[in-house]
């Protein structure tokens, strides 16, 4: 029997959480799963706590539903919320959802089916389908992965795929399932990146955690059988798209420095800086007409490269 904790990290999610819990209530084929739900309130100022309290009362009337635990984490940032959930979870495996992640009906069953087939897996995730409340800008597919949109028909292992290893590809945190003890043993309790807070759009805390699991020798997988919808609303305006991409770029050095010895870092800063300059120049030449016409995606990609160039200095200042 699979022992699973589902941790939903939320900030002011009173209006978003009902959809997530409706999806979890509708899960099918969970007879072999012993599971719980943790709702981690990341210092909300709305009615999240009251809503969860009422939900706990309602769900307690149905013995077939998993129990719901309410947790409060005052330090804002997804990294803090996830770390707190791991310390309180009772499951051997912890699945992380954000309050805009809507799992399909077979999502839990797919988790249960995947784990026995991969004894060395430390983390895995599935298809993340974009559920856009407003129409994305043209050519958004070029940058959709930066919004944790992921797919593909074939399963793959990030840590053994040469192409993924060469590009340093690791999965996003939306819908990620982790082996709880592996995380507690190998991921620092305080990451360099903590998540987007207030006006800061610097992200990458989920990929940083995956980097530590990969370094510890655990496999990290993608499986198409797990599916969820990622609702994306207010983050597709022109300014939000550009700020989002720039913020991801700013966090780049914190991810690149993982596994580097102190003496290697100055050399690698120079190497990465030169490579990012090359990419920025190529991009500016390739999309020069789009940049002149104020194409949002092209401008956002340029903002990402500028963020990458600034990233070592941003990390040093922090």
N, C-alpha and C positions, 0 to 999 in steps of 0.2 A: 504494500500500500504506500502510495506517495504521500509524504508529509510536506505540505506546501503552505507557505504564507504569501499572501498577495498584499503588497504595500502600496497604497495610493498616496502619493505626496501632493499636497494641495496648498495653495495660497489664495484666500478669498474665493474658494471654489463652491460656495453654497449653490450657485445656479448651474454649475457644471457637473457636480458630483452625482446628482440623481440619474443622469444618463449612464454613467459608468456603473453604478450599482445595479441599474436595471439590466445591463448586459451581463454582469456577474450572476445575477439572480437567474438568468435564463441559460446558464451553462448546461450542456448535456453530457451524458456518459461520464459522470464523476463518481460512480460507485466505488471505485478503487482509489479515491483521493480523500485524504483527511486534510482539510484546509481551513484556513482562517483568513480574515481580512483585517488589515491594519490601515486605518486612515490617519495619516500624519499631517496634522495641522501645523503648517510652517509659519506661525505667528500671524494668523489671519485677523482681520479687523471687522469682518462681516459676521453673518450668523452661522458660520460653518459648525461651530461647536454645538449649538442648539439643534441644528438639523441632524447631526450625527447622533445626538442623544435620542431624538425621536425615532431615527432609523433603528437604533439598537433595540428600542422597545418593540417596534413593529416586527423586526426579524426574530426576536426571541420567542414570538408566538408560533413560529414554524420550526420544528425540530430538525427538518431536513436541510435548513440553511446553515452555512458556516457562521461561526460567531464573529462579531465585529468588535475590534478594540480601537478605542480613540487614543491617539498620542498627540502631545503638544511639544513642538520643538521651537523654542524662541529664536534661536540663531537662524536668520534667513539665508536661504541658499539650498538648492536641491541636494548638494553633497551632505549637508548637515542632517537634512530630513532622512535621507537614505541610511546614513550611518546609524541614526537613532533607531530606525525601524529594524535594522539588523540586530541590534542589541536586545530588542524586545521580542523579536519573532520567535515562534516556537517551531517553525518548520525547518527541515533540513535544507530545503530549497526556498528561495525568496524571489518572487516575481514582482518587478517594479512597474507600476502604471502611473502616468501623470493624470491629472483630472480632465485632460482632453483626449485620453486614449480610450477607445471603445472596443473591447475585445469581441470577436465573433463567437458564436455559440459553442464552437468546438475548441476554443482556445485552451482551456484547462485540460481537456482530454488530450490535446496535441502535446502539451507539456508532459503529461503522464506517459504518453507513448514514446517520446523521444529519449528520455533519460536512460532507460535500461540499455539502449542500443549504443550508448557512448559513455563508457565507464570513466574516461579521463576528462570529461567536459567540465569546465569551470563556469562557463556562462554561455547562453545561447539566446537567440531571438528569432522572430519570424517576419512575415511580410507586414509592412506598415503602409497602409493605403491612405492617400491624401483625401480628406473630406473638407473641401474648401467652401467656406460660407460666402466668400466673394471670389470673383473670377481672378485667377492668378495673372500676372503680367505675361505677355508673349515670351516664348522661349524659357518659361519657368522650369521646364524639365532639366535644363542645364544645371540648375542650382538646387533642385528639389532635395537631393540627399542632405543638404545643409539644414533642412527642416525635418530630418529624421524620416524621410520617405525612402523605403527600401523594398526591394522585391526581387523577383527571379524565380524560375521554375525549378531550379536544381539546388539541393542542399550543398553547402560548402563550408569548409573549415578555414577560418581566417588565419590560423596559426600554422597551417601546413600548406596553404595555397601560395606558391611562389610569387604570383602576381600581387596578391594581397600583402604578402610580407614585404615585397619591394616597395610598394606604395604606402606601407605602414597603415593599412586599412584596418579599422576596428569598428565594431557596431555601435550605434547610438543607444541611449539608455531607455528609450520608449519601448516598453514591453520586454525588457531584458530579464532573463531568469538566471540567477546566480546560485552557486553552491555556497551556502551561508558560511560554513567553517572556512572554506578556501578564502573568501573575502576577509573574514575576521583575522585570518592568519597572515595575509600577504598584502592587503590594501591598507595604507596608513589611515589612522582615524581622522586626520586632517589633511585633505588634499590641497595642492597648490591652487587648483581651480575649484570654486565652490558653487558656481551656477550664476544665473542672471539675477541681480538684486537691484531693485529700484531702477535707476537710469542706466546702470551698467548692463551691457549686452554681451559681456565676455563669457563664452561658454566653453565646453569641452571637458567638464568634470566627469562625465560618464565614460568618455574615451580614456581619460587618465586612469580611472579605476581598472578598465579592461587591460590597459598596458601593464599594470602590476600583476594581474592574473596571468597574462601571457608570459611575462618574464619568469613567473614561478613554475612554468611548465604545463599549465592547464590549457586544454583545447578550448577554443571559442568558435561557436558554430552559428550558421544561419540555416533555418529549416522553413520551407515554404508552407508547411502544414499549419503553422501558427499564424493567425491573421488578426489584425486589428485595424480600426480606422483612427486616423489622427486628425482631429478637428482643428482646423486652422482658420482663425477669423481675423482678428485685428492686426496680425503680424504680416499682412500682405500689402499694406499701403506702401507707397514709394519710399518714404523715409524709414519705415520699419524694416523693409527689405534691405536697404543699404546699411543701416545700423547693425542689423543682425549679422550680415556678412563681415562687416568690419570687426565686430566683436569676436567672431570665430577666429579671424585672422590674428587678433591680439593675443589669443590664448595659445597660439601655435607653438611658441618656443617652450612653454611649460610641458607640452606633450613630447616635443622632440628631445628634450633633455633627459627623459627617462632612460635609465640604463647607461648614461654617459658618466665617466669618471670626471672629477673636477678638472684635471689637466686637459681633457678632451674638449671641454665646453667652449673655450675661446676659439679653438680651431673650427669647431662645428658651427659656431655663430657666423664666422667668416664664410664658411662654405654655404650654409643655408641662405645667408644674406645675398651672396652672389647668385645663387640659383633662383631666389625669389625675384631679384632684379631682372634676370633673364626672362622669367615667366611674365613679369609685369610688362616688359618691353614687347615681347611677342604678342601678348594679349592686346596691348594698346595699338599695335600695328594691325592685327587681324580684325579687330572690331572698331577700327578708327571711325568708320561711317556710323556705326551704332552709337558710339560715344558722342559724336557730334549731334546726332538726332535725339539725344537724351534717352536712349533705350535703358530701361530700369535694370534689366538683367546684366547688361554689359557694364553699367556703372557700378552695380553691386559686386560684380566679379573684380573690378578694379579696386573697390574698397577692401575686398578680401586680401588682395595682394599687398595693398598698402598696410593693412593690419599686420600681415606676416612680417613685412619689413620693420615695423615698429615693435613687434612682439618681444625680441630680446630686451629692449630698453624698457618696455612696459613691465616685463617680469623683474628686471633689476630694480625698478622703482618700487614695485610692490614688496 
